[in-house]
Amino acid sequence: MFKRQIFSVFIFSVFSFGAFAQADDSKMIKRMSDEILLNGKSYQNLYTLCKTVGSRLSGSAGMYKAEQWGLQALKAAGADNVYLQQCMVPHWVRGKKEVAGYITKNGNKTKQFDVLALGNSVGTGDKGVTAKVMEVKDFAELEKRKDEVKGKIVFFNYPFNKTFLHGAYGDAVRYRVNGPSAAAKFGAVAVIVRSVTGAYDDYPHTGTMRYNDSFPKIAAVAISTKGADKLSADIKGDYKNENFFIRTNCQMLADTIGHNVIGELKGTEFANEIITIGGHLDSWDPAEGASDDGTGIVQSIEILRIFKTLGYRPKRTIRIVLFANEENGTRGGNKYADEAKLKNENHIMAMESDGGAEYPRGFWCGMTKDQFAKVQSWTKYFEPFDAAKFSFNEGGGGGADIAPLQKYFKTAQFGLSTTGQRYFDVHHSASDVFEKVNAQELNLCVVVMATMVYLVDKYGL
């Protein structure tokens, strides 16, 4: 009987402790949520980044200005330690505005199109490129018609698959990334790529491409979705016998010095265990880089600010990283992982936000099955925000900048997942501006991110 009573008291104590702990967690999460939603600084920080710094392409003056902004923003948020981590970054420059249009037989331009050179593309030189346009939908058609390609400007007109609620970008982006070399293989002199977006407008969307060194390097431009449809109709109609002219002035310069910008809150119990949170500081040059990835930057900084404001002292070291050069090289993410390995650091968790700031839905979780089971046990804390959808990918999948950590560490990775239905409308285009970001959505993303960081910091993985 006595043993039974002791066992009962033990069970009661365990459940009571668990109930009290859950109540404390709920209270802390409510405090964080209230602070973010009522007094959040993310939206103002994003405004300052977009309007006083603007575009931040690797190697540009905007990149260096952004680094200094990041240092000051992290200090203002209350970081215990703020510093720069040097890395070499590519230095591609666009040069003068691109020119594209038809050349009639008497040499006059009769119709012009807005285009943007693809990132890392070579330029045409001042003389430009003049040739007939050959439209193909995909690589299979290019292969089938390879004997027609030589001397032509190949036009990849592959549309966003709108039946894919997620994954349309990954499906279409291969033509931007690999299209130029695929066409050069058969003798093309330049490439035009339909913008990788579901938006139907007049904004060309740029983005990085990669050359295959086995083939000539040819100029490559993106054309807007409306422009793509006009071009497709033209070359089947009144302009089918006309030459098309493209002139770009971009060039790749020598690598230059860039930096990851880092701010830390030191852990009180397990300071050697590091939780990394971040996004990428660089952006493409047509606009302000508000959603890609200004939102991820200010969300990460805000997590540090609310912990400091609320007097929360983390058990583990929380490190905010504003990564350099995600867009055309991921040099910052690789440098961060290499330095962590060199210093023999212990990275237990990494979180990335690089998908804009629409309503949060949960996380892409790259981790072990046991770790994911623990994460799933916390869904009740995310349900009030409609953000309890956790997708599992064993071993990786949190984002481009934190992925290199997997080379050296078994780091649990979290990629913020949002509704994601507007992000690619503005992605890499002139419409990626501050005004397209909703303050409430931005703040809710911070709430969800901060909640996960708090739980992992308190209970580990």
NORZI-V826707 format. One record per pair of residues at least 12 apart in sequence whose C-alpha atoms are under 6 Angstrom apart, sorted by the first residue. I is the first residue (numbers start at 1). J is the second residue. Records with the same first field share a line. If there is no record, write none. Layout:
I->J / J
This chain:
33->447
42->298
43->439
50->288
54->288
55->283 / 285 / 287 / 288 / 289
56->282 / 283
57->282 / 283 / 284 / 285
58->325
59->91
74->263
77->305
79->263 / 264 / 265
80->264 / 265
81->263 / 264
82->262 / 263
83->262
84->259 / 260 / 261
85->259 / 260
86->258 / 259
87->257 / 258 / 259
88->256 / 257 / 258
89->255 / 256 / 258
90->255
91->253 / 255
92->120 / 251 / 252 / 253
93->250 / 251
94->250
95->249 / 250
96->249
98->247 / 248
99->246 / 247
100->112 / 113 / 245 / 246
101->113 / 244 / 245
102->243 / 244 / 245
103->243 / 244
115->204 / 222 / 223
116->206 / 221 / 222
117->220 / 221
118->206 / 207 / 208 / 220 / 221
119->207 / 208
121->219
122->219 / 251
123->219 / 248 / 249 / 250 / 251
124->219 / 247 / 248
128->246 / 247
129->245 / 246
130->244 / 245
131->152 / 243 / 244
132->152 / 243 / 244
133->152 / 153 / 154
134->154 / 155
135->154 / 155
136->156
137->156 / 157 / 158
146->186
149->186 / 188
150->186 / 187 / 188
151->188 / 189
152->188 / 189
153->188 / 189 / 190 / 191
154->191
155->191 / 192 / 193
156->193
157->194
160->198
176->209
177->209 / 210
181->211 / 212
184->216
185->215
189->218
190->218 / 219 / 220
191->220
192->220 / 221 / 222
193->222
194->222 / 223 / 228
195->222 / 223 / 224 / 225
197->424 / 425
199->425
200->225
201->226
202->224 / 226
203->224
204->222 / 223 / 224
205->428 / 429
206->222 / 428
208->328
259->324
260->322 / 323 / 324 / 332
261->321 / 322
262->320 / 321
263->319 / 320
264->318 / 319
265->317 / 318
266->317
267->314 / 315 / 316 / 317
268->315
269->315
270->315 / 316
271->316 / 317
273->316 / 346 / 347
274->317 / 318 / 347 / 348
275->318 / 319 / 349 / 350
276->319 / 320 / 350
277->300 / 320 / 350 / 351 / 352
278->300 / 320 / 321 / 322 / 352
279->296 / 297 / 322 / 352 / 353 / 354
280->293 / 322 / 323 / 324 / 326
281->322 / 323 / 324
282->324 / 325
284->428
286->429 / 430
287->430 / 432
288->433
289->432
290->432 / 433 / 434
291->356
293->354
295->356
296->353 / 354
299->446
303->450
316->457
333->401
334->404
337->404 / 405
347->411
348->411
349->411 / 412 / 413
350->413
351->413 / 414 / 415
352->415
353->415 / 416
356->423
357->441 / 442
358->418 / 419 / 441
359->418 / 419 / 441
360->387 / 417 / 418 / 445
361->387 / 389 / 417 / 418
362->387 / 388 / 389 / 390 / 417
363->390 / 414 / 415 / 416 / 417
364->391 / 414 / 415
365->391 / 392 / 393 / 413 / 414
366->393 / 394 / 395 / 396 / 397 / 398 / 412 / 413
367->394 / 395 / 412
368->394
371->461
398->413 / 414 / 415
399->415
